[in-house]
Amino acid sequence: MKPDIREIILENNALIPELFGSQDLNLKLIEKKFNVRITTRENELKIKGDPKNIEIVDSLFSQLEKLHEAHLPLENGDVKFAIRLIAEDNKADLKSIFSERIAVSPKKGYITPRGPAQHEFIQAIRKDDIVLSIGPAGTGKTYLAVAMAVEGLLQKKFKKIVLVRPAVEAGEKLGYLPGDIAEKINPYLMPLYDALNDMMETNHVRHLMDDGAIEIAPLAYMRGRTLSDSFIILDEAQNATREQMKMFLTRLGFRSKMVVTGDITQIDLPKHSDSGLIHVKNLLNKVQGISFIYYSIKDVVRHELVKKIITAYNQADSDQE
């Protein structure tokens, strides 16, 4: 079958360097992802390949131009992400995804979702008071949850951010933590510190923590508290027991939001312990005001090799069953 050829004219010349990428790397990525051949002359492109693939590439360029027209500037890596997104779902609406922005700080500016699942996650947090997000590592669950918390704090929607993690490896028991807490717990809370420091100046984070506006604590320390006017995040929730999950969810006070994130394939609890996250997804999935967002391997936003590594491990686990 003879390949088709289609000519495209880009209306905005100023957008060409961003679209093409340094040394035309973005064009080369498009060629690889969609099995087409692209030649350029100034703002004119010729796309050669299968008609269906040409249609997808044409739509990709059209959507990227519309983003610019809508005053949604493409930042570092955005074009590559858009290419990857369309390659996985050629019906994806880039404008609806990129127009959802989380305002975190002058340091970071805005954070935008990296796919439909992240977009759905952000919208669920804006709508409901409790959101549970379940999926593999590298899908941005924790990072986005922290970003939404920071936005809410800076916009004075909440008086406090409470970031919580189980500390199974440190020997955490419900209501009991042996030894020096800072020494044993801090290593397990580092991903939360990293997310905060990526969004705000380190001194600002430290100042907010000193003032009590940001609290990072092990899950066992939540017992007996009522958290009002707060944005509360439970990370690595697959390592919370049923009892701990019930205890945590019932800490929700007035004018607060609660986000729970976890990966049910990475449970570190003792063999006979039931994960509270697995239990709660079956128990509360029909409760109004509580949303469940599920991520899959295709939603991984780290290095492309991470997706391949997760796939390989999942396949190995399936072969052993």
VENZITA-V323839 format. One record per backbone hydrogen bond with DSSP energy under -1.0 kcal/mol. NH is the residue of the N-H (numbers start at 0). CO is the residue of the C=O. If there is no record, write none. Layout:
BEGIN
nh=NH co=CO
nh=NH co=CO
END
This chain:
BEGIN
nh=3 co=48
nh=5 co=46
nh=7 co=44
nh=9 co=42
nh=14 co=11
nh=15 co=12
nh=18 co=14
nh=19 co=15
nh=20 co=16
nh=23 co=20
nh=24 co=21
nh=25 co=19
nh=26 co=19
nh=27 co=23
nh=28 co=24
nh=29 co=25
nh=30 co=26
nh=31 co=27
nh=32 co=28
nh=33 co=29
nh=36 co=47
nh=38 co=45
nh=40 co=43
nh=43 co=40
nh=44 co=7
nh=45 co=38
nh=46 co=5
nh=47 co=36
nh=48 co=3
nh=53 co=49
nh=54 co=50
nh=55 co=51
nh=56 co=52
nh=57 co=53
nh=58 co=54
nh=59 co=55
nh=60 co=56
nh=61 co=57
nh=62 co=58
nh=63 co=59
nh=64 co=60
nh=65 co=61
nh=66 co=62
nh=67 co=63
nh=68 co=64
nh=69 co=65
nh=70 co=67
nh=71 co=66
nh=77 co=74
nh=80 co=76
nh=81 co=77
nh=82 co=78
nh=83 co=79
nh=84 co=80
nh=85 co=81
nh=86 co=82
nh=87 co=83
nh=88 co=84
nh=91 co=88
nh=96 co=92
nh=97 co=93
nh=98 co=94
nh=101 co=110
nh=103 co=108
nh=108 co=104
nh=110 co=101
nh=118 co=114
nh=119 co=115
nh=120 co=116
nh=121 co=117
nh=122 co=118
nh=123 co=119
nh=124 co=120
nh=125 co=121
nh=126 co=122
nh=127 co=123
nh=129 co=288
nh=130 co=257
nh=131 co=290
nh=132 co=259
nh=133 co=292
nh=134 co=261
nh=143 co=139
nh=144 co=140
nh=145 co=141
nh=146 co=142
nh=147 co=143
nh=148 co=144
nh=149 co=145
nh=150 co=146
nh=151 co=147
nh=152 co=148
nh=153 co=149
nh=154 co=150
nh=155 co=152
nh=156 co=151
nh=157 co=151
nh=158 co=228
nh=159 co=228
nh=160 co=212
nh=161 co=230
nh=162 co=214
nh=163 co=232
nh=164 co=216
nh=170 co=167
nh=171 co=166
nh=172 co=175
nh=175 co=172
nh=183 co=179
nh=184 co=180
nh=185 co=181
nh=187 co=184
nh=188 co=185
nh=191 co=188
nh=192 co=188
nh=193 co=189
nh=194 co=190
nh=195 co=191
nh=196 co=192
nh=197 co=193
nh=198 co=194
nh=199 co=195
nh=204 co=200
nh=205 co=201
nh=206 co=202
nh=207 co=203
nh=208 co=204
nh=209 co=205
nh=210 co=206
nh=212 co=207
nh=213 co=207
nh=214 co=160
nh=216 co=162
nh=218 co=164
nh=220 co=217
nh=221 co=218
nh=224 co=221
nh=226 co=250
nh=228 co=253
nh=230 co=159
nh=231 co=256
nh=232 co=161
nh=233 co=258
nh=234 co=163
nh=236 co=260
nh=238 co=235
nh=239 co=236
nh=244 co=240
nh=245 co=241
nh=246 co=242
nh=247 co=243
nh=248 co=244
nh=249 co=245
nh=250 co=247
nh=252 co=226
nh=256 co=229
nh=257 co=128
nh=258 co=231
nh=259 co=130
nh=260 co=233
nh=261 co=132
nh=265 co=262
nh=272 co=269
nh=275 co=239
nh=278 co=274
nh=279 co=275
nh=280 co=276
nh=282 co=278
nh=283 co=279
nh=286 co=283
nh=289 co=286
nh=290 co=129
nh=292 co=131
nh=294 co=133
nh=298 co=295
nh=299 co=296
nh=300 co=137
nh=305 co=302
nh=307 co=303
nh=308 co=304
nh=309 co=305
nh=310 co=306
nh=311 co=307
nh=312 co=308
nh=313 co=309
nh=314 co=310
nh=315 co=311
nh=316 co=312
nh=317 co=313
nh=318 co=314
nh=319 co=315
END
